[in-house]
Amino acid sequence: MFFQQFKVTGLGCLSYIIGCPQDGRGIVVDPKRDIKDYLVTAKQNKMKISHIIETHVHADHISGAMELRQATGAPIYIGAGSPVFYEHQPLNDGDTFTIGSVNMQVIATPGHTPHSISLAVADLSRSKLPQMLLTGDLLFVGSIGRPDLAGNELLDEQIKNLYNSLYTKLSRFGDYVEIYPAHGEGSLCGAGLSAKPSSTLGYERHTNPYLKLSREEFKKALEQNQPHRPQNFSSIIETNRHGAAIEEELPVPRQKNPAAIANYLQNPEQYTLVDLREAASFGGAHIPGSLNIGLSPNSATWMGNVVDTKKKIVLLADSQEQISQAIASFRRVGYDQIIGYSLGLSDWILNGRETGFLPQISVHALQKVLTKYGNHTVIDVRTPTEWQAGHLENAIHLPLPQLIAEGITLELNDHISVICGSGYRSNIAGSMLKTKGYKNVYSVIGGMMAWRMADFKMAS
């Protein structure tokens, strides 16, 4: 049996090829949007991709199933009853596939979504006993899937389904069975996911906090511990229900001149300029009206919190390589309308255009400012857990997703310093506040990490 896991760093997406080189066929499970890795791996191992399986309709990333079907001709399989509109083969509880030495059985495991499935896999060259479970978004390493994505009206039912799937459907499998989920650390499809890419049922039964609870305790824990829902999740779900556009159907981003960018910025309801440079570069000079989402493994996740997927996007970066990387990353989370890009600020500046400034203030400077000026506002955009672990006295706590969704009610001339964990999120928030007309905004370099290292006073 051939088995390989693929990981999208930052998003925490995990996908798989399972097959039999002697038989010459392979199955791809939960494919990411950019499919080259699967095609190369299959070719290197003398396999044809014969099946594409989705464990559920994904909310956090665009599926590569349509692209992969276009490239291979393989049919798409998904849990029976899934609310999808593309051509597919339904999978019912107990259905099986046998490909050479691989036997795969479908287990209906609703809870994360109403029609989620898991896959029990046996290597017949060794035993008929299941060796592993591909659990989709049912069971993660150290956590479980969130049940709220189908809507609040189904939440109680989904929590019951999730409990039954975890405690009853998986009960027939021994502790030795390996666990391979559809997500790891970085995903917002659950809370507290481990960075480890796999586990065993036995280890999870002993250590996973969600597998040690009564029904009542389970329900209470899930109602209290759900991560926030980024604004792009609804759009991703709808795209995956209808089937994502393949790459050749997407706009080809073209390099844009200063006049074109200036025209786009005149219509912020339709266009967004995303500056991918690091915080200090953006702070020193940027195009007014642009958002700073520094290019990193996590930038696609933050893009999903900040930018409407319906917007047309223009990117700004220092190199063509960064632009290409960002396009691939953002398309994975539903940003198909990337229409253009600009390399650096030189053309903008030499064209005589105005530049903006987001001062980067050190924790030492902030400490002096707070001592001298009692009316200086500090906005902390970290998560509630981070806030509870320690924060500045008199700071206003507004987690970044909340700040983006609700804004603030301060005067446009107020002096505001934004702080986060290390300075990345504060630049996103600071750039957003600048686009809203706040004139005196500062981003705290090093964030709370630097504040602690400087041993400055915290709220008691």
MOPEUR-V610934 format. One record per helix or strand of 3 or more residues. SS is the DSSP state (H for helix, E for strand). FROM is the first residue (numbers start at 0). LEN is the number of residues. If there is no record, write none. Layout:
SS:FROM:LEN / SS:FROM:LEN
//
This chain:
E:1:7 / E:12:8 / E:24:5 / H:35:9 / E:47:7 / H:64:8 / E:74:5 / E:88:3 / E:95:4 / E:101:7 / E:116:7 / E:131:5 / H:151:18 / E:177:4 / H:200:7 / H:208:3 / H:214:10 / H:232:10 / H:246:3 / H:257:8 / E:270:5 / H:278:6 / H:298:8 / E:311:6 / H:319:12 / E:337:6 / H:345:5 / E:358:3 / H:362:10 / E:376:4 / H:383:5 / H:399:7 / E:414:5 / H:423:12 / E:439:5 / H:446:7
//
